[in-house]
Amino acid sequence: MEKKLDLATQGVRAGQVRSEFQEHSEALFLTSSFVFDSAAQAQARFGGEPGHVYTRYTNPTVSMFQDRLAALEGAEACIGTASGMSAILTMVMSLLRGGDHIVCSGAVFGATVQLFSNYFARFGVETTFVSPTRIEEWEKALRKNTRLLFLETPSNPLTEISDIAALGALARHTGALLAVDNVFCTPVLQRPLELGADLVVHSATKHLDGQGRVVGGAVCGPAKLVNEQMVPFLRTAGPSLSPFNAWVILKGLETLDLRVRAQSAAALELARWLEGHPAVARVHYPGLESHPQHALAKRQQRAGGAVLSFEVKGGRAAAWKLIDSTRLISITANLGDVKSTITHPATTTHGRISPEARAAAGITEGLVRLSVGLEAVSDLKTDLERGLS
Ligand SMILES: *Cc1c(COP(=O)(O)O)cnc(C)c1O
């Protein structure tokens, strides 16, 4: 058997299909529909003959993105979606029905919690939220009608680690599916399907683009679930990925391996520096030996990732002073960008939840989240030092 290509190679090469013009760089097919040779061919295409019909269904640029990401995740199939949230929407709408039950980590993206608890609940799909780290809680929450286990690891912003292999085994035992939101690690650092997950969801808006340009998403998994169940939903409901955005993200995948490894190495260096800083009470980063699940992180991730959070001494005033003193790092909610970004979770991403729930979740007033980009670490230290001293 031929040797399987390395992930770095697949990021550059996988999925490319050349048109009759033999373009070297992947072509951007900015077209809403495709032309048929004849009425008979149109009939055949509408009847399911392979070939493109309409961009809500399929588009060659979107297909190249899907095939490349599938290769990186080691998945049989991938479906591109308009955003990360519409990836989660597409997965749940196509696999679940009223009366089904979801068990979800309590430490997932805010909009994911809203989607599950406010919207799916209206259609009779109930969700139980549990600790990302305590397997006993997942076990206890299981019901006869549990169809889906959903988590994000590392979590945002405290970088708690869920055990994908253990939860995958639990899902199989129950006859449910395990879906992992792999936004923080990307396939460069973590391949959930190899660890026992059934599905991987992505917000391509983050690392996959990596340069803060477009919004997009994807679901990767077995062809039976993705092609047979999700594709028909996407074609009908229409949360499709635009070809332009697919092209931008496809080109982003070419540098994903380089970017994520470099950003992760810089994050580790900054995490170590912050851990020794007198103005910092605590650093949350899976790559640090002090992280409560460092061993598990080392088992399932190739490195700690680009995102870390830390608690400055002096509460909100000190955190805001630090944020407002930066001149280089961007004050913005995005993450995974080559430009480093900084946020105050308690008053932004986690600002809508009650102070009690926030405290219980460990989102303190002094907590700051940093997504480390590709600037020189020395310049990032200078930028942070100004507000820490
Ligand atoms: C941003 C994000 C999402 C949502 O993605 P969009 O592209 O903004 O819709 C989902 N999960 C995680 C972990 C995210 O960071």
The ligand as a MOL file (V3000), in Angstrom:
LIG
                    3D

  0  0  0     0  0            999 V3000
M  V30 BEGIN CTAB
M  V30 COUNTS 15 15 0 0 0
M  V30 BEGIN ATOM
M  V30 1 C -16.7710 30.6600 16.8210 0
M  V30 2 C -17.1270 29.3460 17.3260 0
M  V30 3 C -18.3000 28.7030 16.9230 0
M  V30 4 C -19.2990 29.3630 15.9790 0
M  V30 5 O -18.7430 29.5920 14.7410 0
M  V30 6 P -19.2490 30.7560 13.7320 0
M  V30 7 O -18.4260 30.5480 12.5340 0
M  V30 8 O -18.9960 32.0650 14.4290 0
M  V30 9 O -20.6960 30.5280 13.5050 0
M  V30 10 C -18.5560 27.4390 17.4110 0
M  V30 11 N -17.7090 26.8380 18.2670 0
M  V30 12 C -16.5690 27.4290 18.6950 0
M  V30 13 C -15.6760 26.7080 19.6320 0
M  V30 14 C -16.2440 28.7020 18.2500 0
M  V30 15 O -15.1220 29.2850 18.6910 0
M  V30 END ATOM
M  V30 BEGIN BOND
M  V30 1 1 1 2
M  V30 2 1 2 3
M  V30 3 2 2 14
M  V30 4 1 3 4
M  V30 5 2 3 10
M  V30 6 1 4 5
M  V30 7 1 5 6
M  V30 8 2 6 7
M  V30 9 1 6 8
M  V30 10 1 6 9
M  V30 11 1 10 11
M  V30 12 2 11 12
M  V30 13 1 12 13
M  V30 14 1 12 14
M  V30 15 1 14 15
M  V30 END BOND
M  V30 END CTAB
M  END
